[in-house]
Amino acid sequence: EAAFFAMATISDTRDISDSANIDCCIFSCLALSSLARLTPLSPLYSLHTESFFSKRGFIHPTMKLSFALLLAPTAAFVPAARHAGTASTTLRAGSDEYVVAVLGDLHIDPRKMEDYGTGRSHFLPIFDEAKSDGKGVSVVSLGDLGESKNCDHNPESDSELFAGTTQCHEMAAEFLGSFDTPYDVVGGNHDLEGLDEFETDEENLNTYLKSHGKETPQFCREVADKTLLVGMGSTLFRDAVYTSHEVTIDQEQIDWFENLVKTHPADEGWKVFVFTHAPPNGSGLRVLQENHVVNG
């Protein structure tokens, strides 16, 4: 079965705005099926910028980041107390080293939670070691939290899609919160797909935000000294201009991001990692030819 966590792609996007003068790195979601086939015996990767990405020119050696990528599941996910999500805050690290787990399309199926628990079990030892070393630790989900099909989740409907429902977002929040470390999430193209439950995108978006303890679709977390994790999420599905599966970043988020870049310049030591569900137009990432992040 294809891996349920996806890899983040990285692109140096300092050329997006010459006036920004900021070290910036973009993460978006890609399927791992080909990578899983190439490395069937390696369930977990912990990648370090100094030894991997900096050699390939993706990011600068000054960005000291480790992140884990899960490829294949092996103990069951046992729901803990209700987790309402974690608002974006500063993680006080003892140094400029930190660990970020980047989770791609979870597409949670409530009938298969044992697999998700297995995946989580691979991350926890990495987090524990990082915390004991005084490093900042965080989880970022790249969206598409629920399976876009009926998952026998609603006894009153055998056709309702699980993705985008209140049940979906509450279950995803509980799972992401069970890593025992702060998490952030950006909305993907399926996260407002609760068509049977909600009449409008606004209603669906409000439930998504409430479930994950978010005030806005975007987030900013300082994971280490002058090191920001920044994310922007899709806000339209029913009312999308071109296709419902276009990831649309509204103008309010764009304005917020432009101000963030201007007020956190690289010459003052700031590093920024940007997370979206799909590659933004203009980023130079060519993995998707039709559906990209667009301005609202």
C-alpha positions in Angstrom: 0.0 0.0 0.0 1.3 3.5 -0.8 2.9 5.3 2.1 0.5 7.5 3.9 3.0 10.2 4.8 4.4 12.2 1.8 7.7 13.8 1.3 8.1 17.6 1.3 9.8 19.1 -1.7 12.2 21.9 -1.1 13.0 24.9 -3.3 15.2 27.9 -2.8 12.7 30.8 -3.4 14.9 33.8 -2.6 14.3 35.0 -6.2 10.5 35.4 -5.7 11.1 38.9 -4.3 14.5 40.6 -4.6 13.4 43.2 -2.1 12.5 40.6 0.5 16.2 39.8 1.3 15.3 36.7 3.2 16.4 33.1 3.3 13.3 31.2 2.3 12.6 27.5 1.7 9.3 26.1 0.4 7.7 22.8 1.4 4.8 21.2 -0.5 3.3 17.8 -0.7 4.4 15.0 -3.1 3.4 11.3 -3.2 6.1 8.9 -2.0 5.0 5.8 -3.9 8.1 5.8 -6.2 10.4 6.5 -3.3 8.8 3.7 -1.3 9.4 1.3 -4.1 13.1 2.3 -4.2 13.6 1.9 -0.5 11.2 -0.8 0.8 13.3 -1.7 3.8 13.7 1.8 5.1 10.6 2.9 7.0 12.0 6.1 8.3 14.3 8.8 7.1 15.8 11.5 9.3 17.4 14.1 7.0 19.9 16.7 8.0 20.5 19.9 6.0 24.2 19.8 6.5 24.5 16.3 5.0 21.7 16.3 2.4 20.0 19.4 1.3 22.9 21.9 1.5 25.0 19.7 -0.7 22.2 19.8 -3.3 21.9 23.6 -3.2 18.4 23.6 -1.7 19.1 25.5 1.4 22.0 27.2 3.1 24.3 25.6 5.8 23.0 28.2 8.2 19.6 26.5 8.2 20.1 23.7 10.7 17.0 21.5 10.3 16.3 17.8 10.6 13.0 16.4 9.5 11.6 12.9 9.5 9.8 11.2 6.6 7.8 8.1 7.2 7.5 5.7 4.3 5.7 2.6 5.6 3.6 1.6 8.6 4.3 -1.6 11.2 1.4 -0.6 17.3 -2.0 0.7 17.1 -3.0 4.3 17.4 -4.8 4.5 20.8 -6.8 7.8 21.1 -5.7 9.8 24.1 -7.6 12.6 25.7 -9.2 15.0 23.2 -6.6 17.2 21.6 -7.9 20.5 20.3 -4.8 21.4 18.4 -2.0 23.7 19.4 -1.9 27.4 18.6 1.3 28.7 17.0 3.8 29.7 19.6 7.6 30.0 20.1 9.4 26.8 20.9 12.3 27.8 23.1 15.3 25.8 21.9 18.6 25.6 23.7 20.5 26.1 20.4 19.7 26.8 16.7 19.2 23.1 16.0 15.7 21.7 15.8 13.6 18.9 14.4 10.5 19.2 12.3 8.3 16.2 11.2 6.7 17.1 7.9 3.6 15.0 7.2 2.1 14.9 3.8 -1.4 13.8 2.8 -2.7 11.8 5.8 -6.0 10.9 4.0 -7.1 9.4 7.3 -9.4 6.4 7.1 -11.1 5.8 10.5 -11.0 2.0 9.7 -7.2 2.0 9.5 -6.1 3.9 12.5 -3.7 1.1 13.5 -1.5 2.0 10.6 -1.4 5.7 11.7 -0.4 4.6 15.2 2.4 2.6 13.8 3.6 5.5 11.9 3.5 7.8 14.9 5.6 5.2 16.9 8.5 5.8 14.5 8.6 9.5 15.2 8.3 9.5 19.0 11.8 8.3 19.8 13.3 10.9 17.5 11.3 13.6 19.3 12.3 12.3 22.7 15.9 12.4 21.8 15.6 15.9 20.3 13.8 17.2 23.4 16.4 15.7 25.7 19.1 17.6 23.7 17.2 20.8 24.2 16.2 21.1 20.5 13.0 22.6 19.3 10.5 20.0 18.1 7.5 20.5 15.9 5.0 18.7 13.6 3.7 20.3 10.3 0.9 18.6 8.4 0.6 19.6 4.7 -3.2 19.0 4.6 -5.6 16.6 2.9 -6.4 15.1 6.3 -9.2 12.8 5.4 -9.9 10.1 2.9 -12.0 11.4 -0.1 -14.4 8.6 -0.1 -17.0 7.0 2.1 -15.4 5.2 5.1 -18.4 3.7 6.8 -18.2 6.6 9.2 -21.8 7.8 9.0 -24.5 5.2 9.6 -27.0 7.6 8.1 -25.2 7.8 4.8 -23.4 5.3 2.6 -22.2 8.0 0.2 -20.9 10.9 2.3 -17.2 11.5 1.8 -15.1 11.4 5.0 -12.8 14.3 3.9 -13.7 17.7 5.2 -16.3 16.5 7.8 -16.4 17.5 11.4 -15.6 13.9 12.3 -12.6 14.0 10.0 -11.1 17.1 11.4 -11.6 16.1 15.0 -10.0 12.8 14.4 -7.1 14.4 12.5 -6.6 16.9 15.4 -6.6 14.1 17.9 -4.0 12.1 15.9 -1.7 15.1 15.2 -2.0 16.2 18.9 -1.0 12.7 20.0 2.6 13.3 18.9 3.0 15.2 22.2 4.6 18.1 20.5 3.1 21.3 19.0 1.7 20.9 15.5 0.5 23.1 12.7 -1.5 22.3 9.6 -2.2 23.9 6.2 -5.5 23.2 4.4 -5.3 21.1 1.2 -7.7 20.7 -1.6 -9.7 18.0 0.2 -10.0 19.7 3.6 -13.2 21.7 2.7 -14.8 18.7 1.0 -17.5 18.2 3.6 -20.2 18.8 0.9 -23.0 16.9 2.6 -22.5 18.5 6.0 -21.7 22.1 5.1 -23.5 24.4 2.6 -20.6 26.9 2.2 -16.8 27.0 2.2 -17.0 29.5 5.1 -18.9 27.0 7.3 -16.5 24.2 6.4 -13.4 26.4 7.0 -14.7 27.5 10.4 -15.1 23.9 11.5 -11.6 23.1 10.2 -10.1 26.0 12.1 -12.0 25.3 15.3 -11.0 21.6 15.3 -7.3 22.4 15.1 -7.3 25.3 17.5 -6.5 27.7 14.7 -7.6 31.3 14.4 -6.5 31.8 10.8 -5.7 29.5 7.8 -2.1 30.6 8.0 0.4 30.0 10.8 3.8 31.2 11.9 5.8 29.3 14.6 9.3 30.2 15.8 10.9 26.8 16.1 14.3 28.1 17.1 16.0 31.5 17.4 15.1 33.6 14.4 13.8 30.5 12.5 10.2 30.5 11.4 7.9 27.8 10.2 5.3 29.5 8.1 2.2 28.0 6.4 -0.7 29.1 4.2 -3.8 27.0 3.5 -6.6 26.8 1.0 -9.8 28.6 1.7 -12.0 27.7 -1.2 -13.5 24.5 -2.6 -17.1 25.0 -3.7 -16.4 28.6 -4.8 -13.1 28.0 -6.5 -12.7 30.0 -9.7 -11.2 27.3 -11.9 -11.5 23.9 -10.2 -12.5 22.8 -6.7 -9.1 21.0 -6.4 -7.1 24.2 -7.0 -5.4 25.2 -3.7 -6.4 28.8 -3.3 -4.5 31.2 -1.0 -6.7 34.2 -0.3 -5.4 37.8 -0.6 -5.5 38.2 3.2 -3.0 35.5 3.6 -0.8 36.8 0.8 -0.8 40.3 2.4 0.1 38.7 5.7 2.9 36.7 4.2 4.4 39.7 2.3 4.5 41.7 5.5 6.1 38.8 7.4 8.9 38.6 4.8 9.5 42.3 4.9 9.7 42.4 8.7 12.0 39.4 9.0 15.0 40.1 6.7 17.8 37.7 6.2 20.4 40.4 6.9 19.1 40.3 10.5 19.5 36.6 10.7 16.0 35.3 9.9 15.4 32.0 8.2 11.9 31.1 6.9 10.5 27.7 5.9 7.2 28.0 4.0 4.6 25.2 3.9 1.7 24.9 1.4 -0.2 21.9 0.2 0.8 22.4 -3.5 3.7 24.2 -5.1 3.1 27.9 -5.5 3.1 29.3 -9.0 6.5 30.9 -9.6 8.4 28.6 -7.2 10.0 26.7 -10.0 8.6 23.4 -8.9 7.3 21.5 -11.9 5.9 18.4 -10.3 2.3 19.6 -10.9 1.3 21.0 -14.2 -2.3 22.0 -13.6 -3.2 22.4 -9.9 -1.0 24.9 -8.1 -1.4 27.4 -5.3 -2.9 30.5 -6.7 -3.6 33.9 -5.3 -7.3 34.4 -4.5 
